[in-house]
């Protein structure tokens, strides 16, 4: 494993966390907790338009720790919802992002829009764990999951009623994405392709990935852009080339007023989407 291979390190850590869950013998308890929640909520994208999956995270390996100037995590999530977020992404990875399942559970109980667990998930038990905390969806990284593991994850999502965001960040991920989308469609799982322009091995942001990979994803799918959004003009560019949504984290976490910033992102994306529709 290369010293700079961030994704590989996260995969090892995730598998260790999953193994601890299995060793603790708490699978049945988690399933009971998962079934106690009301039905999951699925993000309903505006039509035609542009939407934002707004992210709450305490720390980023690239940007460092975030201050609480915009309010504690629950307050920030509520501000996102008020400003029109179609869903809220909660980063739960504990070692590099200081995330926690407590954040996920508290936010899921405080908002009415869908909440997604964002993590480096490697085992179906982690989807049960997410649902037990009230999550309605989860992010799955195509590069990180062998085909049979991805199939098991999507099967678990179907059983739990979760939506999934299927993330890619390189051309060699596209075939795995297509297989995962077909499996999701067969099982009735709502799956959103996500294109991350951050190289998950090196953590470098490479904006050209948003342009190049979008051309490789099957046409007509509601694709989500991830990473690389710092200002409203970035959203305008993404919407103009065909993205239906963006997952925005750092730009909102550093914003003094996250609701105002989110509203600006949404307005920019929707103006661009309407402009493209009229041409």
FIBA-501783 format. One record per atom (N, C-alpha, C, O, CB): x, y, z. Coordinates in steps of 0.02 Angstrom, whole numbers, plus 50000, padded with zeros to 5 digits. Glycine has a CB too. Layout:
BEGIN
XYZ/...
This chain:
BEGIN
500424994150000/500005000050000/500455006250000/500875007050044/499525000050061/500355010649951/500755016749947/500615021450005/500055021750030/500625020249881/501145025050025/501065029550081/500535034950068/500195037250113/501735032850097/500475036850004/500015042249988/499325039649968/498885043549951/500295046549933/499225033049969/498585030349945/498055030850000/497945026250039/498675022949923/497735036650002/497255038150054/496675033150053/496475030750106/496995045250046/496405031749994/495825027249990/495995020350017/495585017250052/495595026649917/496585017850002/496785011250028/496815011250104/496595006450136/497465009249999/497065016650133/497085017050207/496395017250236/496255014050287/497485023150229/495945021050205/495255021450229/494905014750223/494495012950266/494875026750190/495055010950170/494745004350161/494954999650217/494534995950243/494945001450093/495584999750235/495824995450290/495474997350355/495244992950392/496584996150298/495435003850368/495105006150430/494365004150431/494105002150483/495175013750437/494035004750374/493325003050370/493214995650383/492754993750419/493045005050303/493634991550353/493544984250363/493664982450436/493344977850462/494034980350318/494124985950469/494234984650541/493604986450581/493414982850626/494844988650566/493304992050564/492684994150600/492124989150588/491754987450634/492465001150578/492064986750526/491544981850511/491664975350549/491194972250574/491514980550435/492304973250553/492464967150588/492294967750662/492074962850693/493204965350579/492414973550690/492234974650761/491484973950772/491264971350823/492474981650784/491084976450725/490354975750731/490154968350731/489754966250773/490004979450674/490444964550684/490274957450681/490514953850745/490154949650772/490594954150619/491114955450767/491384952050826/490984953650889/490944949650935/492114954150837/490674959650890/490284961650948/489614958050951/489264958251002/490164969150947/489424954750896/488794950950895/488174955250900/487674953250930/488794946050951/488214961350871/487654965950879/487244966750815/486844971450809/487904972750900/487324962150768/486974962850704/486224962750713/485874966950686/487184957250656/485974957950752/485244957550762/484964963650797/484424966050781/485074951250803/485344966250845/485124972250881/485094978150833/484624982050835/485604973850940/485604978850790/485604984250741/485004983650693/484694988650676/486264984250701/484854977550672/484294976550626/483634978550660/483204981550628/484264969250602/483564976950723/482944978850758/482894986450763/482354989250752/482934975750829/483454989750777/483444997050780/483285000050712/482925005050707/484124999650806/483564997050660/483434999550592/482704999150574/482435003650543/483854995550540/482374993750595/481674992750578/481214997150619/480624998050602/481484985450588/481464999950674/481065004350717/480945011250686/480485014750708/481395005150784/481335013150637/481275019750607/480715020050556/480535014850527/481935021750574/480435025850545/479945026750490/480285025150423/480905024850420/479655033950489/479905024150370/480205022550305/480715027850284/480625033750298/479665022050251/481255025750250/481755030550226/481455035550177/480955034150144/482345026750194/481765041350172/481555046550125/482045046550066/482655046250076/481525053550160/481785046850006/482195046849946/482245054049919/481735057449914/481905042049892/482845056349901/482905063149873/482495063849808/482555059649763/483645064849859/482105069049804/481705070449744/482015076449710/481925082149732/480955071749762/482375075249656/482705080649620/482195085149585/481685082749560/483205077849570/482335091649584/481885096349551/481905095149476/482415093049449/482085103649568/481355096449443/481305094949371/480955100549334/480375101949348/480925088349360/481295103949288/482025103449277/482375107849328/482075112549355/482225105549204/482985106349342/483315110549392/483985107849413/484305103849378/482885111349451/484205110049472/484845108149499/484765107949575/484435112249604/485415113149478/485065103049606/484985102149678/485655101249713/486165100049681/484535096049693/485645101949778/486255101349818/486155096249874/485675096549912/486455108149848/486625091449877/486705087149935/487205090849980/487805091049965/486965079749915/486965093650035/487375097950078/487695093750133/487355089850166/486945103650109/488345094650142/488715090150186/488905093450253/489095099250256/489335087750152/488845089450305/489095091150371/489705086850386/489665080650384/488535090350426/490255089950402/490855086250422/491255090550470/491255096650466/491285084250360/491595087250515/491975090850567/492685092450545/492985097250570/491985086750630/492945088550498/493655089250480/493745086450410/493365082150388/494115085650530/494245088950375/494435086350310/495185085350308/495555089750331/494205091050253/495435079650282/496155078750277/496485084150234/497075085850244/496315071950248/496105086950186/496375092150143/496335099050173/496785103150165/496015092050076/495785100450209/495665107250235/495765107950310/495775113550335/494965109350218/495845102550345/495925102750417/495265103050454/494745101650424/496345108750436/495285104850518/494685105150559/494285111350542/494565116650527/494855104950634/493615110750545/493175116350532/492945119350598/492815115850646/492575114150489/492895126050599/492655129450658/491895128650663/491575126250617/492845136950657/491625130550720/490895130150729/490575136950720/490035138250748/490725127350799/490905141350680/490635148150671/489945148050641/489535152450655/491105152150626/489805143050599/489145142650569/488655138750611/488095137350588/489195139450501/488835136950671/488385133350716/488585126050722/488925123350679/487675133850690/488375122750777/488505115650786/488225111550728/487845114150687/488205113150852/488405105250725/488225101150667/487465100750656/487235101350599/488505094150675/487075099950708/486355099450700/486065106050675/485645106150631/486015097350766/486285111550705/486055118150682/486215119350609/485815122050572/486355123750726/486815117350590/487025118250520/486585114050474/486385116450421/487775116250512/486445107950493/486015103550452/485325106650445/485035106450391/485975096550483/485065109350499/484405112550495/484415118650449/483935119950413/484165114750566/484975122350450/485045128050405/485065125750333/484765128850289/485685132050422/485405120250320/485425117350253/484715115750229/484515117350173/485865111050251/484345112450273/483665110450254/483235116650239/482865116750189/483335106350310/483275121650281/482885127750271/483055131050204/482625133850171/483005132650328/483695130750185/483925134050124/483765130050061/483855132450005/484665135250127/483515123850069/483285120150011/483705114149991/483635111649935/483255124549955/484145111650035/484525105650018/484055099750003/483575098750039/485005103750075/484205096049950/483785090349933/483935084449979/483515080049989/483905088249859/484535084450008/484745079250056/485345081950094/485675086650073/484915072450020/485475078850151/486045080750192/486515074850198/486305069350218/485825083350263/487135075950182/487655070850187/488025071850253/488235077450270/488155071150127/488105066450291/488445066950356/489055062350353/488995056350343/487975064950415/489645065350362/490255061450359/490375058050427/490435061350478/490865065950341/490395051450426/490445047650489/491125044350499/491225041150551/489905042450491/491585045050452/492245041850459/492615044950518/492695051050520/492655042450393/492855040950566/493115043750628/493855045650628/494055050050666/492995039050683/494275042450587/494995043350596/495265049450559/495685052950586/495355037250572/495035050650498/495295056250459/494815062250458/495015067850442/495425054050388/494175060950476/493675066250471/493345067950538/492915072450541/493145064150422/493545064550591/493245065650658/492485064650657/492125067650697/493415072650684/492245060650611/491525059450606/491285054550657/491675051050689/491345057050536/490625054250665/490335049550713/489625047750694/489285051450659/490355052550784/489415041950717/488725039950707/488255044050750/487655044550735/488635032550723/488515047050803/488105051550844/487875057450802/487285059350805/488485053950906/488335060350764/488145065850719/487595063650672/487105067250661/488755068350679/487665057750643/487175055150595/486495054450628/485995056750601/487405048350567/486475051350687/485835050150721/485505056750742/484895057550735/485945045750782/485905061450768/485615067750791/485345071850732/484805074850738/486135071850829/485705071950677/485465075750619/484855072450588/484375075850569/486035076350567/484865065750583/484295062250553/483655063450593/483105063650565/484435054850549/483715064250659/483125065350700/482905072650701/482355074250723/483255063050771/483345077250676/483195084350680/482905087250615/482605092550616/483815088150698/483005083750559/482785086450494/482275081750464/482215075850483/483385087550446/481895084250415/481405080050381/481625078050311/481325073650281/480745083650377/482155081150285/482405079150219/482835072850226/483055071250281/482805084950185/482975069350170/483385063250175/484085064750200/484375069950185/483425059950106/484345060050239/485025060550266/485425054550242/485195048850244/485025060950344/486025055850218/486455050650189/487075049750231/487395054550252/486635052450116/487255043550243/487895042150276/488445042250224/488425038550175/487875035250313/488945046550235/489525046750191/490125043950230/490305046550283/489675053950165/490415038750203/490965035350237/491295030850185/491095030750127/490715031150300/491795027150207/492135022550162/491865015550179/492215011350207/492925022850171/491245014350160/490895008350182/491145002150144/491265002350084/490135009150173/491204996650182/491514990750153/491124984350167/491314979050143/492214989950179/490584984750205/490224978750226/489484980450235/489324985850260/490524975950294/489034975950214/488314977450222/488104979150293/487614982750302/487914971550198/488454976650343/488264978250412/488294985750424/487934988350467/488714974450462/488724989250388/488784996450397/488175000250369/488035005850390/489424999050364/487824997150322/487205000050298/486644999050349/486235003450360/486994996950230/486644993250381/486174992050436/486304997050491/485834999850520/486224984850463/486934998150507/487135002950558/486895010050540/486655013750583/487895002950567/486965011750475/486735018350453/485985019050461/485735024250485/486925019450379/485615013950442/484885014250448/484665014350521/484175017650538/484555008250412/485035010850563/484885010850635/484965017850665/484665019450716/485335005950672/485375022050632/485465028950655/484975033750619/485005039750631/486175031250642/484545031050577/484045035250545/484215037450474/483825041250444/483925041150585/484775035250447/484965037150379/484475034250328/484195028850338/485675034850363/484375038050274/483955035650219/484365033350159/484095030450112/483475041150197/485015034650161/485445032750105/486165032450126/486345033850183/485365037650048/486585030350078/487305029750092/487695030550028/487455029149974/487455022950125/488305032850036/488775033349980/489195027049977/489445024650028/489225039649987/489265024349916/489675018449904/490205020249852/490035022849799/489245012349881/490835018749867/491375020449821/491535014349777/491765009249802/492015022749860/491405015049713/491475009349667/492175006549669/492265000449670/491295011449595/492685010749669/493385008549668/493555004149727/493984999749723/493845014549667/493215005249783/493395001949845/493084995049853/493304991049895/493205006149903/492564993549814/492174987449826/492234982549768/492114984349710/491434989349837/492434976549784/492434971249733/491704970049710/491234971749746/492734964549762/491634967249650/490964966649620/490484963049666/489904965149673/491014963149553/490704957549696/490244953649738/490064957449802/489504956849828/490554946849756/490534961449828/490394965449887/489904970949870/489434972349908/491044968349917/490004974249813/489534979349791/488844976449783/488344979649803/489774982549724/488794970449754/488134967349746/487804966149813/487204967149821/488204960649707/488204963949862/487934962749929/487724969249962/487214969449998/488464959249973/488094974649950/487914981149978/487254983549949/486824986049985/488464986349965/487164982849883/486544985149852/485954980849873/485404983349882/486624985149775/486074974349881/485544969949906/485334972149977/484734972249992/485784962549907/485814973850018/485654976250086/485274982850082/484814983950121/486294977050128/485474987250037/485124993550029/484404992350009/483954995850033/485464997949976/484284987449966/483594985849945/483194983450005/482614985450014/483604980449890/483484979150046/483124976550104/482954982050154/482444981650189/483544971150138/483394987150158/483304992550206/482924998450178/482715002950215/483974994850232/482824998550112/482475004150080/482905010250070/482655015850060/481885006150121/483565009350071/484025015050064/484155016949991/484135012549947/484695013350098/484265023349978/484535025349914/485295025049919/485575025049974/484295032449894/485635024949862/486365024749861/486635029849811/486345030949758/486625017649844/487195032949829/487595036949783/488205032749767/488585030849811/487785044049813/488295031249702/488825026749680/489385031149651/489325033849596/488565021649627/489925031649688/490455036449672/491015033449630/491265027949644/490745039349735/491195037149577/491785035349537/492255041349533/492045047049543/491575032949466/492895040049517/493355045549507/493885044049455/494385047649450/493685047349573/493795038749415/494265037149362/493905033149308/493405029849321/494875033049391/494155033449246/493825029849191/493745022449204/493245019449184/494215030849127/494225019449239/494185012249251/493635010449301/493505004549311/494855009749276/493325015449332/492765014049377/492095013449341/491605011149370/492725019549430/492065015649279/491415016249245/491075009549236/490465009049246/491515019549176/491445004349218/491134997749208/490814995349273/490264992649273/491654992649182/491164996249329/490884994349394/490264998349411/489794995649440/491404995149448/490275004749393/489685008949404/489085006349365/488535005849392/489835016149385/489195004549303/488635002149261/488354995649289/487744994749290/488875001149189/488794991149312/488544984849342/488154986349405/487624983349417/489134980049357/488404990949446/488054992549508/487374995749495/486884994249529/488484997249551/487335000049445/486705003249428/486194998149402/485604998649418/486805008749375/486424993349363/485974988149338/485704983949396/485104982349398/486324983649287/486134982249442/485924978249500/485434982249543/484934979549567/486534976049542/485574988649552/485124992849591/484444993349557/483924992849590/485424999949600/484444994149492/483814994749455/483404988249461/482794988549470/483944996249381/483734982549457/483384976149463/483054975449531/482514972449537/483854970349451/483374978149583/483114977349651/482684983149674/482444983249731/483694976449699/482594988049630/482174993849648/482524998749694/482185002649729/481564991449681/483174998849694/483555003649735/483675009949694/483885009549636/484235000549758/483525015749723/483675022049689/484415023349694/484695023949748/483265028049720/484745023549635/485465024549633/485655030749594/485435031649537/485795018549603/486055035049624/486295041149591/487035040249575/487435039049620/486185047349636/487245040849512/487965040849498/488275047249526/487985052649519/488095040249421/488855046649557/489215052349582/489915052549552/490265047449553/489255052349658/490125058249526/490795058949498/491195063649543/491035069549551/490775061649424/491725060849572/492145064649618/492765066949580/493125062849552/492345060349681/492895073449580/493505075849546/494105076049593/494645078349573/493385082849517/494015073649654/494595072949699/494875065949691/494525061049698/494385074249773/495515065549675/495855059149670/495895056149740/496255058749782/496565059949637/495545050649752/495515047949819/496145044249840/496205042049898/494925043349824/496615043449795/497255040649815/497715046149842/498065045049891/497595037149756/497705052049809/498175057349827/497835063349861/498185067549890/498535059749766/497175063849857/496765069349883/496835075749842/496585081049863/496955070649955/497155075449785/497205081249742/496535082249706/496215077449684/497775080449690/496315088649700/495715090349661/495915091149588/496365095049572/495365096849689/495585087449544/495735087449472/495085088849435/494745084149414/496055080649449/494905095249425/494255097149397/494095094049330/493515093049313/494215104549391/494605092449291/494475089549225/494095082949230/493765080849182/495135088349188/494135079549287/493775073249295/493015074249288/492675069949261/493935070149363/492765079949312/492045081149306/491835081349233/491295078849216/491855087749339/492235084149190/492065084649119/492165077949084/491725075649049/492495090149085/492735074949094/492915068849058/492485062849077/492265059049034/493635067149069/492355062149142/491975056249164/491235056849149/490895051749138/492075055049238/490965062949148/490255063649132/490105060949063/489565058349051/490055071049137/490575061649017/490475059048949/490435051448947/490155048548900/491035061448904/490705048148998/490725040848999/490135037649035/490005031649028/491365038549031/489775041649074/489195039049110/488605038549063/488495043149022/489025043549172/488205033149066/487625032549021/487185038749022/487045041449075/487215026449040/486985040948963/486595047048957/485915046448992/485635040948997/486485048848882/485665052149015/485005052349045/484975051149119/484435051549149/484575047549012/485545049549151/485545048249222/485655054749262/486015059149238/486095043049240/485355055249321/485445061349362/486105061049400/486135058349455/484855062249411/486635063749370/487305063049397/487455068649448/487275074449437/487825063149341/487795066749502/487985071449555/488725072949549/489135068349545/487815068549626/488905079349549/489605081449550/489845081749623/489495084449666/489705088249514/490435079049635/490705079149703/491395082449703/491795081349658/490745071949731/491525086449754/492165089849764/492255095449712/491925095549660/492745084949761/492725099949727/492915105049680/492445110949673/492535115149630/492995101949615/491925111249716/491465116949713/491645121849768/491565120449827/490715114549720/491885127749747/492075132849796/491655139049792/491585142749841/492805134649786/491355140249734/490965146449723/490385145049676/490355139749644/491415152149694/489925149849672/489335148949632/489495147749558/489135144149524/488875154849638/490025150849533/490215149949463/490395142749448/490305140449392/490795154549445/490665139049497/490815131949487/490165128049475/490145123649433/491195129049548/489655129649513/489005126349505/488705128049437/488425123649403/488525128449562/488775134349416/488525136349350/488835132049296/488495129749250/488665143749337/489485130949300/489845126849250/489595119649251/489485116749198/490595127049263/489515116849310/489295109949316/488585108949288/488465104249251/489325107649389/488135113449306/487445112849282/487425113649206/487025110349173/487005118049315/487845118049179/487845119349107/488065113349067/487865112449009/488285125249091/488495109049096/488725103149058/488305096949072/488435091649044/489455101749074/487795097549115/487325092049122/487255088849190/486865084149198/487515086949077/487605091349241/487515088549308/486835090749336/486615096349324/488085090749355/486515086249373/485875087649404/485925089749476/485455092449505/485425081649399/486505088649506/486595090349577/487335090649592/487755088249553/486245085149623/487495093549650/488185093549675/488165091749749/487715093849786/488525100449663/488665087949770/488755086549841/489285091549864/489865091249843/488975079049855/489095096149907/489535101749927/489665101250002/489205101250043/489215108649909/490305100950020/490485100350090/490895106250115/490635110550151/490875094150101/491535106450096/491995111350125/491755118550115/491785122550161/492685110550094/491515120150055/491295127050041/490735129150089/490695134950108/491055127749969/490295124450107/489765126050154/490005126050227/489765129950268/489185121150147/490485121750241/490745121450310/491145127650329/491175129450388/491175115250319/491445131050280/491835137050296/491425143350287/491665148850303/492455137350252/490805142650263/490385148550252/490145151450319/489905147750361/489785146750207/490195158050329/489935161150390/489185160050399/488945159150455/490085168650390/488825160150343/488105158850344/487965153450292/487855154950234/487685165350329/487955147050314/487885141550266/487225141750227/487205139550170/487935135050301/486695144350257/486055144650222/486085149450164/485825148050110/485495146650271/486415155150174/486485160050120/486915157150064/486745157850005/486805166650146/487465153950082/487905151050031/487555145549992/487615145149931/488535148250063/487175141350027/486815135949993/486295138749945/486215136349889/486475131250044/485945143949967/485445147149923/485775149849860/485485149549806/485075152649961/486375152649867/486735155249809/486935149749762/486885150449701/487355159149832/487175144149789/487345138449746/486735135949708/486775134649648/487645132749789/486185135249743/485575132749711/485335137549656/485155135349601/485015131849763/485345143949671/485115148849621/485555148649559/485295148849503/485115155949650/486205148149568/486665147949511/486545141649469/486525141949407/487395148249535/486475136049502/486375129749466/485715129749428/485685127249372/486395123949513/485195132349459/484545132249426/484495137149368/484165135749319/483995133749477/484835142849374/484855147549317/485195144149258/484955144649201/485225154149336/485745140749272/486125137549217/485715131849187/485715130949126/486795134849243/485375127949229/484975122349204/484405124849160/484275121949107/484695118149262/484075130149181/483525132949141/483795135949075/483465135349023/483155138449181/484375138949078/484675141749018/484825136348967/484705137148907/485305145649035/485105130748992/485255125148947/484615122148917/484605120148859/485645119648984/484095121948957/483455119148934/483155123348878/482845120748832/482965118548992/483255129848882/482945134448833/483345135048769/483105137948720/482855141148864/483965132348768/484375133048708/484265127148660/484575126948607/485125133548726/
